[in-house]
Amino acid sequence: MKTLIPIVIGLLVVGCVERNSPEPQESTPAAPNVEATATVEPVLFVADGLNADGSLVKNYQRGLRYAMDYFGNHGPYYVYLLGSDSERSVREIYRQRAMTRVDPDSTPSTAKKQVEEFLKRPNVVAEIKSVLSGKAEGGLTWTQDPPVLYEDVTTNAKEREKNPIENTWGALHEYHHVFQMAHCDTKQKRTSEKHINSWMAEGMATYSSAKFMENLGLVDFKDYMLELRESGANIGRPSINEFLTKTQNWQLDNESYWDKGGSAQVYYMLGSWATAYLIHVQGVDEVAVLKDWYHDIPRIGKSAAFKKHMGLSLADFYEKFDAFIRQSDDEVMQIFQQRIKGK
């Protein structure tokens, strides 16, 4: 059954049916909403001047539908595909975005105030400016106070429209994050037991989106994993090999790379290989690694959930993976010749 996804284009409902900088974390969902399942479908907002032939939405939905079938429906989830052709359309979409964040118990006057306050936020003003100037930014954001919701914001969807592969890829990557964050208390630090480390978030989403892209017949997964080592693939330089040559004392669970550099290499690239190690070396079922273990995080914590599903402690895993990833390309690529458990 195909997922039905409402589409809003130019603020008219016309029918039913991300990139590689760190995700901006504007705010975080409250703990009581952890592991909530959505009862409404995602909504796509598309600015005027985009999707003339329907390909932008079609290729985004290709990834979103696949991810929702795999991870389930979590949200509410709003997708903003924006461009610089119509300032009026962009500003109206941001007003609609503000309205989705209004406390449902608000009076009309307080609701209007909340909308205006959102539109005047410095980060929102800056984001609209980026949209209208054609800058490619964005990623997943979410709210802290009710109503809890998730948003995938693409400020330059015109460039995304020209690249259907990356469009689908981005949809897959960001929705994995929606699933992840729905099972974490993101009010806490990433080092806490009720939240996940950055390598788990970015690495597992990088792995899953590449694997799902192969399942869709759009990329070669093994080639992509090798490219991460050799060239950085679609994430950027330095590659894993270059990074490891220059950086001896890196740590997967170090959360400081966002600020001091190396986040792309550690969290996304090495994190995706850490995910591959769990599946292809430790022999953990793919669904357990990408999905099942998250369900236990709210109940027993990250460390216990990891050990329960992966079969080893985080400390043991870090030690084993460090020795593994320092091998040559030929040696590490051999893991993909092994049969995946459950396949």
Backbone hydrogen bonds in HBPLUS format (Angstrom, degrees):
<---DONOR---> <-ACCEPTOR-->    atom                        ^
c    i                          cat <-CA-CA->   ^        H-A-AA   ^      H-
h    n   atom  resd res      DA  || num        DHA   H-A  angle D-A-AA Bond
n    s   type  num  typ     dist DA aas  dist angle  dist       angle   num
A0044-LEU N   A0006-PRO O   2.97 MM  38  6.37 165.1  2.00 154.2 157.6     1
A0007-ILE N   A0015-GLY O   3.41 MM   8  6.11 158.8  2.46 164.7 159.1     2
A0008-VAL N   A0044-LEU O   2.53 MM  36  5.81 165.4  1.55 173.2 178.0     3
A0046-VAL N   A0008-VAL O   2.68 MM  38  6.07 157.9  1.73 162.6 167.6     4
A0009-ILE N   A0012-LEU O   3.24 MM   3  5.44 162.7  2.27 141.6 136.6     5
A0012-LEU N   A0009-ILE O   2.98 MM   3  5.44 164.1  2.00 116.2 121.3     6
A0010-GLY N   A0046-VAL O   3.07 MM  36  6.46 158.1  2.12 167.3 173.5     7
A0033-ASN N   A0030-ALA O   3.12 MM   3  5.91 160.5  2.16 123.9 129.5     8
A0034-VAL N   A0031-ALA O   2.98 MM   3  5.44 169.1  1.99 126.1 126.8     9
A0036-ALA N   A0033-ASN O   3.16 MM   3  5.52 134.4  2.38 142.9 134.5    10
A0035-GLU N   A0182-ALA O   2.14 MM 147  4.88 153.9  1.19 163.1 173.7    11
A0038-ALA N   A0073-ASN O   2.91 MM  35  5.49 143.8  2.04 127.9 135.0    12
A0043-VAL N   A0077-TYR O   3.00 MM  34  6.55 149.8  2.09 152.7 161.7    13
A0079-VAL N   A0043-VAL O   2.83 MM  36  6.12 167.4  1.84 159.5 161.7    14
A0045-PHE N   A0079-VAL O   2.69 MM  34  5.99 169.7  1.70 172.3 175.2    15
A0081-LEU N   A0045-PHE O   2.86 MM  36  6.10 170.9  1.87 177.7 177.7    16
A0047-ALA N   A0081-LEU O   3.05 MM  34  6.46 162.4  2.08 166.6 169.0    17
A0050-LEU N   A0047-ALA O   3.35 MM   3  6.12 142.7  2.50 140.1 142.0    18
A0054-GLY N   A0051-ASN O   3.10 MM   3  4.72 152.2  2.18  95.2 103.7    19
A0058-LYS N   A0054-GLY O   3.04 MM   4  6.06 158.5  2.08 147.4 154.2    20
A0059-ASN N   A0055-SER O   2.92 MM   4  5.88 169.1  1.93 149.8 151.7    21
A0060-TYR N   A0056-LEU O   3.13 MM   4  6.26 148.9  2.23 140.9 149.8    22
A0061-GLN N   A0057-VAL O   2.81 MM   4  5.92 168.2  1.83 155.0 158.7    23
A0062-ARG N   A0058-LYS O   3.02 MM   4  6.19 138.7  2.19 137.6 148.7    24
A0063-GLY N   A0060-TYR O   3.10 MM   3  5.57 127.5  2.39 108.2 119.3    25
A0064-LEU N   A0060-TYR O   3.00 MM   4  6.30 167.5  2.02 153.2 157.3    26
A0065-ARG N   A0061-GLN O   2.80 MM   4  5.67 171.0  1.81 149.4 152.2    27
A0067-ALA N   A0063-GLY O   2.99 MM   4  6.21 167.3  2.01 155.3 158.6    28
A0068-MET N   A0064-LEU O   2.92 MM   4  6.08 160.4  1.96 152.5 157.8    29
A0069-ASP N   A0065-ARG O   2.95 MM   4  6.13 153.6  2.02 148.1 155.1    30
A0070-TYR N   A0066-TYR O   3.13 MM   4  6.38 143.0  2.27 142.9 152.8    31
A0070-TYR N   A0067-ALA O   3.16 MM   3  5.10 123.3  2.50  92.0 106.2    32
A0071-PHE N   A0067-ALA O   2.79 MM   4  5.95 171.8  1.80 159.9 162.0    33
A0072-GLY N   A0068-MET O   2.77 MM   4  4.82 143.9  1.90 129.2 136.7    34
A0150-TYR N   A0076-PRO O   2.85 MM  74  6.20 159.8  1.89 160.1 167.0    35
A0078-TYR N   A0150-TYR O   2.89 MM  72  6.30 159.9  1.93 152.0 157.5    36
A0152-ASP N   A0078-TYR O   2.91 MM  74  6.42 153.8  1.98 152.5 161.0    37
A0080-TYR N   A0152-ASP O   2.79 MM  72  6.12 170.7  1.80 165.5 167.1    38
A0154-THR N   A0080-TYR O   2.86 MM  74  6.02 166.2  1.88 171.1 172.7    39
A0082-LEU N   A0154-THR O   3.06 MM  72  5.99 162.8  2.09 163.7 169.2    40
A0157-ALA N   A0082-LEU O   2.72 MM  75  5.36 170.1  1.73 171.2 171.0    41
A0090-VAL N   A0086-SER O   3.08 MM   4  6.35 163.9  2.11 151.2 155.4    42
A0091-ARG N   A0087-GLU O   2.91 MM   4  6.10 168.7  1.93 156.0 158.6    43
A0092-GLU N   A0088-ARG O   2.97 MM   4  6.14 151.9  2.05 147.3 155.4    44
A0093-ILE N   A0089-SER O   2.93 MM   4  6.14 151.7  2.01 147.9 155.7    45
A0094-TYR N   A0090-VAL O   2.98 MM   4  6.29 155.0  2.04 149.0 155.9    46
A0095-ARG N   A0091-ARG O   3.04 MM   4  6.26 141.8  2.19 136.4 146.5    47
A0096-GLN N   A0092-GLU O   2.97 MM   4  6.29 153.3  2.04 143.7 150.8    48
A0097-ARG N   A0093-ILE O   2.77 MM   4  6.07 147.9  1.87 145.2 155.4    49
A0098-ALA N   A0094-TYR O   2.90 MM   4  6.12 151.8  1.98 140.5 147.4    50
A0099-MET N   A0095-ARG O   3.02 MM   4  6.31 147.6  2.13 142.5 151.3    51
A0100-THR N   A0096-GLN O   3.13 MM   4  6.50 139.5  2.30 144.2 153.7    52
A0100-THR N   A0097-ARG O   3.21 MM   3  5.33 129.9  2.48  97.0 109.4    53
A0101-ARG N   A0098-ALA O   3.09 MM   3  5.36 145.1  2.22 103.6 113.8    54
A0102-VAL N   A0099-MET O   3.29 MM   3  5.29 165.1  2.31 103.7 108.1    55
A0106-SER N   A0103-ASP O   2.93 MM   3  5.42 161.4  1.96 125.9 127.3    56
A0111-ALA N   A0107-THR O   2.82 MM   4  5.94 156.1  1.88 161.1 168.9    57
A0112-LYS N   A0108-PRO O   3.05 MM   4  6.18 157.2  2.10 140.9 146.4    58
A0113-LYS N   A0109-SER O   3.12 MM   4  6.35 151.4  2.20 139.4 147.2    59
A0114-GLN N   A0110-THR O   2.92 MM   4  6.18 153.0  2.00 145.2 151.9    60
A0115-VAL N   A0111-ALA O   3.04 MM   4  6.34 155.2  2.11 150.0 156.2    61
A0116-GLU N   A0112-LYS O   3.07 MM   4  6.33 164.6  2.10 150.3 153.8    62
A0117-GLU N   A0113-LYS O   2.90 MM   4  6.07 155.5  1.96 149.5 156.7    63
A0118-PHE N   A0114-GLN O   3.01 MM   4  6.17 154.1  2.07 144.6 151.0    64
A0119-LEU N   A0115-VAL O   3.11 MM   4  6.39 161.7  2.14 150.9 155.3    65
A0120-LYS N   A0116-GLU O   3.16 MM   4  6.30 128.5  2.43 137.8 150.2    66
A0120-LYS N   A0117-GLU O   3.28 MM   3  5.19 138.5  2.46  93.5 104.9    67
A0121-ARG N   A0118-PHE O   3.17 MM   3  5.37 161.1  2.20 107.1 113.0    68
A0124-VAL N   A0121-ARG O   3.06 MM   3  5.21 122.8  2.40 101.5 116.1    69
A0125-VAL N   A0121-ARG O   2.91 MM   4  6.16 166.2  1.93 164.1 168.0    70
A0126-ALA N   A0122-PRO O   2.93 MM   4  6.06 158.9  1.98 145.2 151.2    71
A0127-GLU N   A0123-ASN O   2.95 MM   4  6.02 144.7  2.08 132.3 142.0    72
A0128-ILE N   A0124-VAL O   2.94 MM   4  6.20 161.9  1.97 155.3 158.6    73
A0129-LYS N   A0125-VAL O   3.08 MM   4  6.30 155.9  2.15 143.5 150.4    74
A0130-SER N   A0126-ALA O   2.96 MM   4  6.24 148.1  2.07 142.0 150.6    75
A0131-VAL N   A0127-GLU O   2.95 MM   4  6.29 154.5  2.01 149.6 156.3    76
A0132-LEU N   A0128-ILE O   2.98 MM   4  6.27 168.0  2.00 156.1 157.7    77
A0133-SER N   A0129-LYS O   3.01 MM   4  6.13 131.4  2.26 139.5 152.2    78
A0135-LYS N   A0130-SER O   2.96 MM   5  5.14 149.0  2.06 153.8 152.7    79
A0134-GLY N   A0131-VAL O   3.09 MM   3  5.25 157.0  2.14 105.2 112.4    80
A0155-THR N   A0137-GLU O   3.25 MM  18  5.45 176.9  2.25 139.5 140.4    81
A0139-GLY N   A0153-VAL O   2.95 MM  14  5.36 132.3  2.18 135.0 149.2    82
A0153-VAL N   A0139-GLY O   3.05 MM  14  5.36 171.2  2.06 142.5 142.4    83
A0141-THR N   A0151-GLU O   2.91 MM  10  5.23 154.2  1.98 146.7 154.8    84
A0151-GLU N   A0141-THR O   2.85 MM  10  5.23 155.4  1.91 157.2 155.0    85
A0143-THR N   A0149-LEU O   3.24 MM   6  5.79 148.0  2.35 151.7 157.6    86
A0161-GLU N   A0157-ALA O   2.71 MM   4  5.86 143.0  1.84 143.0 152.7    87
A0162-LYS N   A0159-GLU O   3.15 MM   3  5.29 135.0  2.36  98.3 109.9    88
A0163-ASN N   A0160-ARG O   3.04 MM   3  5.24 152.9  2.11 105.1 113.6    89
A0167-ASN N   A0163-ASN O   3.02 MM   4  6.19 150.3  2.11 152.6 162.0    90
A0168-THR N   A0164-PRO O   3.11 MM   4  6.26 164.5  2.14 145.4 147.3    91
A0169-TRP N   A0165-ILE O   2.95 MM   4  6.12 162.0  1.99 149.3 155.3    92
A0170-GLY N   A0166-GLU O   2.82 MM   4  5.87 161.0  1.85 145.3 149.5    93
A0171-ALA N   A0167-ASN O   3.24 MM   4  6.47 155.2  2.30 142.9 149.0    94
A0172-LEU N   A0168-THR O   3.11 MM   4  6.43 156.6  2.17 151.2 156.9    95
A0173-HIS N   A0169-TRP O   3.00 MM   4  6.27 166.3  2.02 155.9 159.4    96
A0174-GLU N   A0170-GLY O   3.00 MM   4  6.12 173.5  2.00 155.8 157.2    97
A0175-TYR N   A0171-ALA O   3.16 MM   4  6.18 155.0  2.22 141.5 148.2    98
A0176-HIS N   A0172-LEU O   3.21 MM   4  6.43 148.8  2.31 146.5 153.9    99
A0177-HIS N   A0174-GLU O   3.09 MM   3  5.11 118.9  2.48  93.5 108.3   100
A0178-VAL N   A0174-GLU O   3.12 MM   4  6.57 145.3  2.24 141.9 151.4   101
A0179-PHE N   A0175-TYR O   3.10 MM   4  6.45 161.4  2.13 153.0 155.3   102
A0180-GLN N   A0176-HIS O   2.92 MM   4  6.21 160.8  1.96 149.9 155.7   103
A0181-MET N   A0177-HIS O   2.82 MM   4  5.98 176.8  1.82 161.6 161.3   104
A0182-ALA N   A0178-VAL O   3.03 MM   4  6.11 140.9  2.19 143.2 153.7   105
A0183-HIS N   A0180-GLN O   2.96 MM   3  5.46 158.4  2.01 113.1 120.3   106
A0184-CYS N   A0181-MET O   3.34 MM   3  5.11 167.7  2.35 105.3 104.7   107
A0185-ASP N   A0194-LYS O   2.81 MM   9  5.50 172.8  1.81 156.2 157.9   108
A0188-GLN N   A0185-ASP O   3.11 MM   3  6.01 168.4  2.12 123.1 126.7   109
A0192-SER N   A0189-LYS O   2.95 MM   3  5.35 162.6  1.98 113.7 119.2   110
A0302-LYS N   A0193-GLU O   2.61 MM 109  4.83 148.3  1.71 131.1 142.6   111
A0200-MET N   A0197-ASN O   3.06 MM   3  5.34 126.6  2.36 102.8 116.2   112
A0201-ALA N   A0197-ASN O   3.14 MM   4  6.53 156.4  2.20 151.2 157.8   113
A0202-GLU N   A0198-SER O   2.82 MM   4  5.93 165.3  1.84 162.4 161.7   114
A0203-GLY N   A0199-TRP O   2.74 MM   4  4.93 134.0  1.95 118.5 133.7   115
A0204-MET N   A0200-MET O   3.29 MM   4  5.47 147.8  2.40 114.1 123.4   116
A0205-ALA N   A0201-ALA O   3.26 MM   4  6.19 149.7  2.35 132.7 141.2   117
A0206-THR N   A0202-GLU O   2.82 MM   4  5.91 145.8  1.94 141.9 151.5   118
A0207-TYR N   A0203-GLY O   2.90 MM   4  6.11 162.2  1.94 149.2 153.9   119
A0208-SER N   A0204-MET O   2.85 MM   4  5.95 170.1  1.86 146.2 149.6   120
A0209-SER N   A0205-ALA O   3.01 MM   4  5.88 163.5  2.04 138.2 143.4   121
A0210-ALA N   A0206-THR O   3.20 MM   4  6.25 157.0  2.25 140.9 147.0   122
A0211-LYS N   A0207-TYR O   2.91 MM   4  6.15 164.7  1.93 158.2 163.0   123
A0212-PHE N   A0208-SER O   2.77 MM   4  5.91 161.9  1.81 154.5 160.0   124
A0213-MET N   A0209-SER O   2.92 MM   4  5.98 145.5  2.04 136.2 145.7   125
A0214-GLU N   A0210-ALA O   3.08 MM   4  6.43 147.1  2.20 142.6 150.6   126
A0215-ASN N   A0211-LYS O   2.96 MM   4  6.31 155.7  2.02 145.1 152.3   127
A0216-LEU N   A0212-PHE O   2.91 MM   4  6.20 136.7  2.10 141.4 152.9   128
A0218-LEU N   A0213-MET O   2.86 MM   5  5.32 166.9  1.88 158.8 155.3   129
A0217-GLY N   A0214-GLU O   2.80 MM   3  4.87 156.2  1.86 106.7 114.5   130
A0224-TYR N   A0220-ASP O   3.03 MM   4  6.29 153.4  2.10 150.4 158.5   131
A0225-MET N   A0221-PHE O   3.00 MM   4  6.33 159.0  2.05 154.8 159.5   132
A0226-LEU N   A0222-LYS O   3.04 MM   4  6.29 154.9  2.11 148.9 155.6   133
A0227-GLU N   A0223-ASP O   2.89 MM   4  6.10 152.3  1.97 145.8 154.1   134
A0228-LEU N   A0224-TYR O   3.01 MM   4  6.35 144.7  2.14 148.7 157.4   135
A0229-ARG N   A0226-LEU O   3.01 MM   3  5.28 126.5  2.31 101.7 115.1   136
A0230-GLU N   A0226-LEU O   2.95 MM   4  6.27 155.6  2.01 149.8 157.6   137
A0231-SER N   A0227-GLU O   2.71 MM   4  5.30 162.2  1.74 143.7 150.2   138
A0232-GLY N   A0227-GLU O   2.83 MM   5  5.91 139.7  1.99 149.7 149.9   139
A0240-ILE N   A0228-LEU O   3.10 MM  12  6.21 172.4  2.11 150.4 151.7   140
A0241-ASN N   A0229-ARG O   3.10 MM  12  5.27 162.8  2.13 131.5 135.3   141
A0235-ILE N   A0232-GLY O   2.98 MM   3  5.61 154.0  2.05 143.3 147.3   142
A0236-GLY N   A0232-GLY O   3.20 MM   4  4.84 155.0  2.27 113.4 119.5   143
A0243-PHE N   A0239-SER O   2.88 MM   4  6.02 160.2  1.92 149.8 156.0   144
A0244-LEU N   A0240-ILE O   2.85 MM   4  6.05 165.6  1.87 159.6 162.5   145
A0245-THR N   A0241-ASN O   3.06 MM   4  6.17 146.4  2.18 141.5 150.3   146
A0246-LYS N   A0242-GLU O   3.24 MM   4  6.46 148.6  2.34 144.2 151.1   147
A0247-THR N   A0243-PHE O   2.79 MM   4  5.76 134.3  2.00 147.7 161.7   148
A0254-ASN N   A0251-GLN O   3.21 MM   3  5.36 166.6  2.23 111.4 113.5   149
A0259-ASP N   A0256-SER O   3.10 MM   3  5.71 136.3  2.30 112.9 122.2   150
A0260-LYS N   A0256-SER O   3.16 MM   4  6.40 159.5  2.21 152.2 158.5   151
A0261-GLY N   A0257-TYR O   3.03 MM   4  5.06 129.6  2.29 135.3 135.8   152
A0266-VAL N   A0262-GLY O   2.90 MM   4  6.02 168.7  1.91 160.4 163.5   153
A0267-TYR N   A0263-SER O   2.86 MM   4  5.43 138.0  2.04 136.0 147.8   154
A0269-MET N   A0264-ALA O   3.07 MM   5  6.45 162.8  2.10 157.5 162.8   155
A0270-LEU N   A0265-GLN O   2.81 MM   5  6.08 165.8  1.83 154.6 159.2   156
A0271-GLY N   A0266-VAL O   2.93 MM   5  6.13 122.7  2.27 139.4 156.0   157
A0272-SER N   A0268-TYR O   3.01 MM   4  5.93 140.1  2.17 127.5 136.3   158
A0272-SER N   A0269-MET O   3.15 MM   3  5.25 123.5  2.49  96.0 109.4   159
A0273-TRP N   A0269-MET O   3.16 MM   4  6.53 152.2  2.24 146.0 153.6   160
A0274-ALA N   A0270-LEU O   2.78 MM   4  6.04 143.5  1.91 145.5 156.8   161
A0275-THR N   A0271-GLY O   3.03 MM   4  6.26 147.0  2.14 139.2 147.2   162
A0276-ALA N   A0272-SER O   2.97 MM   4  6.27 153.1  2.04 139.8 147.4   163
A0277-TYR N   A0273-TRP O   2.83 MM   4  6.05 148.4  1.93 142.4 151.0   164
A0278-LEU N   A0274-ALA O   3.17 MM   4  6.47 154.0  2.24 143.4 148.5   165
A0279-ILE N   A0275-THR O   3.19 MM   4  6.51 158.5  2.24 150.1 155.3   166
A0280-HIS N   A0276-ALA O   2.72 MM   4  5.69 171.6  1.72 160.8 163.8   167
A0281-VAL N   A0277-TYR O   2.89 MM   4  4.99 147.3  2.00 128.2 135.6   168
A0282-GLN N   A0277-TYR O   2.99 MM   5  6.45 159.7  2.03 158.1 164.3   169
A0284-VAL N   A0278-LEU O   3.06 MM   6  5.86 168.9  2.07 152.7 149.4   170
A0288-ALA N   A0285-ASP O   3.02 MM   3  5.26 123.0  2.35 104.0 118.6   171
A0289-VAL N   A0285-ASP O   3.15 MM   4  6.53 151.8  2.23 153.5 161.6   172
A0290-LEU N   A0286-GLU O   2.92 MM   4  6.11 172.5  1.93 163.4 164.9   173
A0291-LYS N   A0287-VAL O   2.86 MM   4  5.32 140.0  2.02 133.8 143.2   174
A0292-ASP N   A0287-VAL O   2.87 MM   5  6.13 160.0  1.91 141.9 147.8   175
A0293-TRP N   A0288-ALA O   3.17 MM   5  5.73 162.4  2.21 146.9 145.7   176
A0294-TYR N   A0291-LYS O   3.21 MM   3  5.91 144.3  2.34 119.3 127.9   177
A0295-HIS N   A0292-ASP O   3.13 MM   3  5.81 144.5  2.26 116.5 124.4   178
A0296-ASP N   A0293-TRP O   3.19 MM   3  5.67 149.2  2.29 109.6 117.4   179
A0297-ILE N   A0294-TYR O   3.13 MM   3  5.31 148.4  2.23 104.7 113.9   180
A0299-ARG N   A0296-ASP O   3.11 MM   3  5.24 126.0  2.41 100.2 114.4   181
A0300-ILE N   A0296-ASP O   2.85 MM   4  5.90 175.5  1.85 173.2 172.3   182
A0301-GLY N   A0297-ILE O   2.94 MM   4  4.40 140.5  2.09 121.5 129.1   183
A0305-ALA N   A0301-GLY O   2.99 MM   4  6.02 157.3  2.04 150.8 158.1   184
A0306-PHE N   A0302-LYS O   2.84 MM   4  5.97 157.9  1.89 152.8 158.9   185
A0307-LYS N   A0303-SER O   3.04 MM   4  6.28 168.5  2.05 149.9 152.7   186
A0308-LYS N   A0304-ALA O   2.93 MM   4  6.03 157.4  1.98 146.0 152.8   187
A0309-HIS N   A0305-ALA O   3.12 MM   4  6.25 160.6  2.16 148.5 152.0   188
A0310-MET N   A0306-PHE O   2.73 MM   4  5.59 160.0  1.77 157.1 163.7   189
A0311-GLY N   A0307-LYS O   3.00 MM   4  5.09 143.3  2.14 125.5 132.0   190
A0317-PHE N   A0313-SER O   2.91 MM   4  6.11 156.6  1.97 147.8 155.2   191
A0318-TYR N   A0314-LEU O   2.88 MM   4  6.12 164.3  1.90 157.1 159.6   192
A0319-GLU N   A0315-ALA O   3.24 MM   4  6.46 160.0  2.28 146.0 150.8   193
A0320-LYS N   A0316-ASP O   2.99 MM   4  6.20 165.1  2.02 153.6 157.5   194
A0321-PHE N   A0317-PHE O   2.82 MM   4  5.92 168.2  1.83 160.3 163.9   195
A0322-ASP N   A0318-TYR O   3.05 MM   4  6.04 154.9  2.11 141.8 148.3   196
A0323-ALA N   A0319-GLU O   3.39 MM   4  6.64 159.4  2.44 143.8 147.7   197
A0324-PHE N   A0320-LYS O   3.06 MM   4  6.30 154.6  2.13 145.7 153.4   198
A0325-ILE N   A0321-PHE O   2.91 MM   4  6.02 173.1  1.91 162.9 162.0   199
A0327-GLN N   A0324-PHE O   3.17 MM   3  5.86 164.0  2.20 122.0 124.5   200
A0332-VAL N   A0328-SER O   3.04 MM   4  6.34 168.8  2.06 159.0 161.0   201
A0333-MET N   A0329-ASP O   2.96 MM   4  5.99 157.5  2.01 153.4 159.7   202
A0334-GLN N   A0331-GLU O   3.31 MM   3  5.53 149.7  2.41 101.2 109.7   203
A0335-ILE N   A0332-VAL O   3.26 MM   3  6.03 167.1  2.27 118.3 121.6   204
A0336-PHE N   A0333-MET O   3.25 MM   3  5.96 158.9  2.30 117.1 121.6   205
A0337-GLN N   A0334-GLN O   3.05 MM   3  5.49 164.3  2.07 114.6 119.0   206
A0338-GLN N   A0335-ILE O   3.27 MM   3  5.62 159.4  2.31 105.6 111.7   207
A0343-LYS N   A0340-ILE O   2.98 MM   3  5.52 156.6  2.04 141.6 140.8   208
